[in-house]
Amino acid sequence: MFGTLLMTTIMEGGQYLRITRMSLPFLIGTFVTEDRTWAKVWGFVFHFANGVAFAIGYGLFFEVVNRSDWWVGATAGFLHGLFVLTVVIPAIPDIHPRMASEDEGPDSTPMLQPPGFLALNYGPQTPLMTLAAHAAYGAIVATFYRPLG
């Protein structure tokens, strides 16, 4: 939970400081509603639930490698962020009901601009913010992780 809180703070802080235009909670929330306020609320709920689920996955990874040093977590988080930028984000326009497509012209119905390669449509610093936030998430999860048994 602390890792998700830190990651969300970094990414949302980057948006408020105009370093990036991407808001993961808003992007997630608009999957379920077009109401902008409720999209943020639902997005934060789902984002934190994802954070807990991924922390469990990270814990399993730490058990397998028999280590949970902060740098192992940061490396796992960096790789997780790289996967998000190169695989997950590019696939979102194909499944998101309220996001414009890269292949179509302007439309009055989509709420969201497609992210583009490495989410660069949301600003040139977006990939760096995403990788830094995911690395911080991994480092925090690893720091608080305690082995089973």
GUKESE-620834 format. One record per atom (N, C-alpha, C): atom name; residue number from 1; x, y, z. Coordinates in steps of 0.001 Angstrom, whole numbers, plus 500000, padded with zeros to 6 digits. Example, Ala and Ser with C-alpha at 12.3 -4.5 7.8 and 13.67 -1.06 7.14 Angstrom:
<pts>
N	1	513190	494310	507800
CA	1	512300	495500	507800
C	1	513200	496700	507800
N	2	512850	497750	507080
CA	2	513670	498940	507140
C	2	512900	500030	507870
</pts>
This chain:
<pts>
N	1	500821	498818	500000
CA	1	500000	500000	500000
C	1	500874	501258	500000
N	2	501964	501256	500767
CA	2	502848	502416	500797
C	2	503498	502645	499432
N	3	503842	501532	498763
CA	3	504434	501645	497434
C	3	503476	502287	496447
N	4	502212	501871	496484
CA	4	501203	502448	495592
C	4	500987	503915	495922
N	5	500959	504240	497196
CA	5	500789	505629	497617
C	5	501928	506497	497088
N	6	503170	506012	497214
CA	6	504320	506770	496720
C	6	504289	506891	495201
N	7	504006	505780	494508
CA	7	503968	505810	493045
C	7	502899	506772	492555
N	8	501720	506718	493154
CA	8	500631	507597	492753
C	8	500982	509050	493045
N	9	501613	509299	494176
CA	9	502015	510662	494527
C	9	503021	511208	493522
N	10	503981	510396	493132
CA	10	504978	510831	492149
C	10	504316	511137	490815
N	11	503464	510228	490355
CA	11	502855	510410	489039
C	11	501830	511539	489032
N	12	500988	511614	490053
CA	12	500004	512701	490105
C	12	500704	514037	490369
N	13	501760	514008	491188
CA	13	502551	515224	491411
C	13	503174	515711	490122
N	14	503658	514785	489306
CA	14	504205	515144	488000
C	14	503169	515789	487110
N	15	501934	515329	487215
CA	15	500867	515943	486425
C	15	500579	517358	486938
N	16	500471	517526	488233
CA	16	500179	518848	488793
C	16	501322	519828	488567
N	17	502543	519325	488482
CA	17	503699	520187	488194
C	17	503914	520380	486691
N	18	503018	519808	485889
CA	18	503040	519907	484426
C	18	504271	519237	483798
N	19	504768	518206	484464
CA	19	505864	517408	483917
C	19	505285	516372	482948
N	20	504074	515903	483251
CA	20	503361	514949	482405
C	20	501879	515296	482437
N	21	501158	514855	481418
CA	21	499709	515042	481412
C	21	498980	513746	481746
N	22	499712	512677	482004
CA	22	499084	511386	482265
C	22	498679	511247	483727
N	23	497436	510817	483927
CA	23	496935	510474	485255
C	23	496428	509043	485178
N	24	497180	508111	485759
CA	24	496765	506710	485725
C	24	495408	506489	486379
N	25	495143	507061	487547
CA	25	493818	506859	488133
C	25	492696	507368	487218
N	26	492884	508518	486582
CA	26	491856	509036	485686
C	26	491696	508129	484471
N	27	492815	507692	483917
CA	27	492775	506799	482761
C	27	492035	505503	483108
N	28	492324	504939	484270
CA	28	491665	503702	484714
C	28	490188	503966	484999
N	29	489903	505057	485678
CA	29	488522	505374	486051
C	29	487600	505616	484869
N	30	488148	506154	483787
CA	30	487303	506405	482622
C	30	486936	505120	481887
N	31	487498	504005	482285
CA	31	487032	502719	481768
C	31	485599	502454	482231
N	32	485255	502909	483452
CA	32	483958	502564	484035
C	32	482935	503691	484031
N	33	483363	504934	483878
CA	33	482408	506045	483864
C	33	482949	507201	483031
N	34	482030	507976	482476
CA	34	482453	509167	481738
C	34	482395	510419	482609
N	35	481848	510306	483803
CA	35	481819	511424	484739
C	35	483238	511661	485252
N	36	483790	512836	484973
CA	36	485198	513112	485267
C	36	485532	513000	486756
N	37	484646	513477	487615
CA	37	484904	513405	489059
C	37	484880	511958	489538
N	38	483852	511216	489148
CA	38	483759	509820	489565
C	38	484843	508977	488917
N	39	485278	509365	487723
CA	39	486379	508617	487081
C	39	487625	508676	487951
N	40	487900	509827	488539
CA	40	489063	509944	489423
C	40	488891	509087	490672
N	41	487680	509119	491247
CA	41	487412	508329	492456
C	41	487570	506841	492165
N	42	486872	506348	491132
CA	42	486967	504929	490781
C	42	488384	504561	490359
N	43	489040	505468	489659
CA	43	490407	505206	489232
C	43	491350	505007	490403
N	44	491225	505840	491438
CA	44	492068	505665	492623
C	44	491762	504345	493326
N	45	490480	503978	493410
CA	45	490103	502707	494043
C	45	490733	501535	493295
N	46	490557	501505	491970
CA	46	491117	500407	491173
C	46	492643	500438	491155
N	47	493211	501639	491128
CA	47	494670	501764	491116
C	47	495270	501209	492412
N	48	494663	501518	493550
CA	48	495169	500993	494818
C	48	494962	499484	494917
N	49	493837	498992	494392
CA	49	493620	497539	494373
C	49	494684	496862	493505
N	50	494996	497465	492351
CA	50	496069	496935	491504
C	50	497395	496947	492242
N	51	497641	498025	492990
CA	51	498891	498135	493738
C	51	499054	497027	494756
N	52	497970	496662	495432
CA	52	498012	495572	496401
C	52	498255	494242	495675
N	53	497551	494041	494561
CA	53	497724	492799	493790
C	53	499157	492674	493274
N	54	499699	493775	492747
CA	54	501079	493722	492261
C	54	502066	493528	493398
N	55	501788	494073	494584
CA	55	502672	493857	495735
C	55	502738	492376	496086
N	56	501616	491685	495960
CA	56	501612	490236	496203
C	56	502497	489540	495158
N	57	502368	489970	493903
CA	57	503220	489412	492846
C	57	504690	489691	493090
N	58	505001	490899	493520
CA	58	506390	491230	493846
C	58	506881	490357	494992
N	59	506019	490137	495997
CA	59	506390	489280	497122
C	59	506725	487870	496659
N	60	505931	487348	495738
CA	60	506231	486025	495185
C	60	507573	486036	494449
N	61	507820	487113	493700
CA	61	509106	487248	493016
C	61	510257	487262	494025
N	62	510105	488015	495121
CA	62	511158	488078	496142
C	62	511384	486717	496780
N	63	510322	485949	496944
CA	63	510464	484591	497488
C	63	511268	483717	496527
N	64	510980	483832	495234
CA	64	511664	483003	494227
C	64	513148	483343	494162
N	65	513479	484645	494157
CA	65	514890	485034	494062
C	65	515567	485048	495429
N	66	514782	484841	496497
CA	66	515288	484784	497858
C	66	516003	486073	498276
N	67	515514	487197	497777
CA	67	516060	488517	498125
C	67	514954	489542	498050
N	68	515067	490571	498876
CA	68	514140	491685	498772
C	68	514841	493008	499084
N	69	516075	493135	498611
CA	69	516794	494394	498780
C	69	516074	495496	498011
N	70	516237	496734	498457
CA	70	515535	497842	497799
C	70	515883	497928	496328
N	71	517148	497649	495987
CA	71	517567	497770	494589
C	71	516988	496658	493721
N	72	516721	495484	494312
CA	72	516051	494402	493574
C	72	514614	494841	493266
N	73	513965	495428	494257
CA	73	512611	495944	494058
C	73	512574	497076	493052
N	74	513553	497983	493139
CA	74	513605	499103	492188
C	74	513830	498594	490767
N	75	514673	497587	490623
CA	75	514909	497001	489296
C	75	513647	496329	488776
N	76	512971	495582	489639
CA	76	511705	494948	489238
C	76	510672	496015	488866
N	77	510615	497091	489645
CA	77	509688	498182	489345
C	77	510013	498872	488036
N	78	511302	499081	487783
CA	78	511726	499691	486515
C	78	511298	498812	485340
N	79	511537	497504	485455
CA	79	511137	496580	484390
C	79	509616	496531	484235
N	80	508912	496594	485351
CA	80	507449	496657	485337
C	80	507001	497918	484589
N	81	507605	499055	484908
CA	81	507278	500313	484226
C	81	507588	500262	482737
N	82	508706	499637	482385
CA	82	509071	499486	480977
C	82	508030	498642	480240
N	83	507558	497573	480892
CA	83	506503	496736	480308
C	83	505219	497545	480121
N	84	504877	498341	481124
CA	84	503672	499181	481033
C	84	503782	500139	479849
N	85	504926	500790	479702
CA	85	505108	501777	478622
C	85	505137	501154	477231
N	86	505717	499963	477119
CA	86	505909	499379	475792
C	86	504827	498392	475371
N	87	504085	497826	476337
CA	87	503078	496818	475993
C	87	501667	497247	476414
N	88	501497	497634	477666
CA	88	500165	497927	478186
C	88	499604	499233	477620
N	89	500356	500317	477761
CA	89	499871	501631	477310
C	89	499534	501640	475809
N	90	500379	501075	474942
CA	90	500011	501077	473519
C	90	498743	500274	473202
N	91	498386	499307	474040
CA	91	497191	498500	473796
C	91	495909	499167	474294
N	92	496024	500135	475174
CA	92	494842	500745	475782
C	92	493880	501357	474761
N	93	494345	502094	473735
CA	93	493366	502672	472796
C	93	492489	501627	472110
N	94	492976	500412	471987
CA	94	492192	499359	471339
C	94	491063	498834	472216
N	95	491172	498995	473536
CA	95	490156	498438	474428
C	95	489425	499490	475264
N	96	489952	500700	475333
CA	96	489350	501736	476176
C	96	488159	502362	475454
N	97	486989	502351	476091
CA	97	485794	502858	475417
C	97	485751	504378	475253
N	98	486582	505089	475969
CA	98	486528	506554	475928
C	98	487846	507189	475476
N	99	488639	506423	474743
CA	99	489917	506937	474260
C	99	489913	506942	472739
N	100	490421	508034	472189
CA	100	490545	508119	470738
C	100	491571	507104	470254
N	101	491452	506736	469005
CA	101	492382	505796	468396
C	101	493485	506563	467678
N	102	494638	505956	467563
CA	102	495745	506562	466815
C	102	495414	506646	465327
N	103	494518	505762	464864
CA	103	494223	505652	463445
C	103	493052	506508	462979
N	104	492345	507150	463892
CA	104	491173	507927	463533
C	104	491407	509402	463760
N	105	490657	510200	463052
CA	105	490727	511650	463208
C	105	489976	512094	464443
N	106	489868	513407	464643
CA	106	489156	513931	465811
C	106	487703	513453	465848
N	107	487239	513198	467045
CA	107	485880	512729	467264
C	107	485369	513437	468516
N	108	484103	513761	468545
CA	108	483577	514508	469689
C	108	483311	513629	470905
N	109	483278	512302	470741
CA	109	482939	511440	471868
C	109	484098	511020	472759
N	110	485302	510725	472261
CA	110	486356	510284	473187
C	110	486758	511377	474178
N	111	487021	510961	475393
CA	111	487458	511886	476436
C	111	488973	511992	476492
N	112	489651	510964	476020
CA	112	491087	510876	476221
C	112	491841	510809	474906
N	113	492980	511474	474889
CA	113	493893	511388	473759
C	113	494643	510062	473856
N	114	494917	509414	472722
CA	114	495714	508185	472801
C	114	497115	508509	473306
N	115	497718	507606	474073
CA	115	499014	507901	474685
C	115	500179	507977	473715
N	116	500121	507234	472618
CA	116	501242	507224	471678
C	116	502391	506373	472188
N	117	503445	506332	471387
CA	117	504634	505546	471722
C	117	505214	506000	473050
N	118	505412	505072	473969
CA	118	505946	505327	475316
C	118	505147	506394	476074
N	119	503887	506590	475702
CA	119	503001	507594	476308
C	119	503510	509015	476081
N	120	504268	509220	475019
CA	120	504856	510538	474746
C	120	503822	511596	474373
N	121	502619	511188	473960
CA	121	501571	512178	473688
C	121	501156	512906	474960
N	122	501492	512343	476119
CA	122	501162	512977	477393
C	122	502319	513828	477925
N	123	503320	514024	477112
CA	123	504447	514873	477473
C	123	505763	514130	477362
N	124	506840	514867	477003
CA	124	508136	514204	476799
C	124	508740	513605	478072
N	125	508321	514068	479236
CA	125	508856	513542	480497
C	125	508051	512361	481032
N	126	506947	512027	480366
CA	126	506062	510956	480854
C	126	506782	509618	481022
N	127	507572	509164	480057
CA	127	508269	507882	480278
C	127	509191	507913	481498
N	128	509900	509016	481695
CA	128	510801	509120	482854
C	128	510023	509102	484167
N	129	508898	509831	484198
CA	129	508067	509843	485407
C	129	507513	508445	485685
N	130	507078	507769	484637
CA	130	506506	506432	484788
C	130	507545	505450	485307
N	131	508739	505481	484723
CA	131	509807	504569	485163
C	131	510253	504890	486588
N	132	510413	506163	486905
CA	132	510828	506556	488259
C	132	509779	506147	489290
N	133	508511	506367	488968
CA	133	507439	506024	489904
C	133	507358	504518	490130
N	134	507505	503735	489060
CA	134	507456	502279	489210
C	134	508692	501755	489956
N	135	509856	502352	489718
CA	135	511059	501954	490451
C	135	510902	502269	491941
N	136	510333	503435	492247
CA	136	510088	503791	493652
C	136	509103	502813	494286
N	137	508065	502436	493534
CA	137	507096	501450	494020
C	137	507815	500145	494389
N	138	508627	499639	493475
CA	138	509341	498394	493717
C	138	510274	498489	494909
N	139	510973	499613	495030
CA	139	511901	499797	496152
C	139	511158	499803	497483
N	140	510012	500479	497532
CA	140	509231	500529	498777
C	140	508670	499155	499123
N	141	508114	498472	498125
CA	141	507566	497127	498381
C	141	508680	496208	498886
N	142	509839	496272	498271
CA	142	510953	495421	498700
C	142	511407	495783	500119
N	143	511433	497052	500433
CA	143	511876	497498	501749
C	143	510939	497001	502849
N	144	509633	497031	502592
CA	144	508669	496607	503600
C	144	508384	495104	503579
N	145	508874	494419	502566
CA	145	508596	492987	502429
C	145	509332	492188	503508
N	146	508638	491224	504070
CA	146	509251	490294	505015
C	146	509007	488880	504500
N	147	510067	488062	504398
CA	147	509922	486708	503871
C	147	508895	485878	504618
N	148	508310	484936	503898
CA	148	507377	484001	504521
C	148	508127	483045	505442
N	149	507489	482628	506493
CA	149	508040	481614	507376
C	149	509212	482065	508078
</pts>
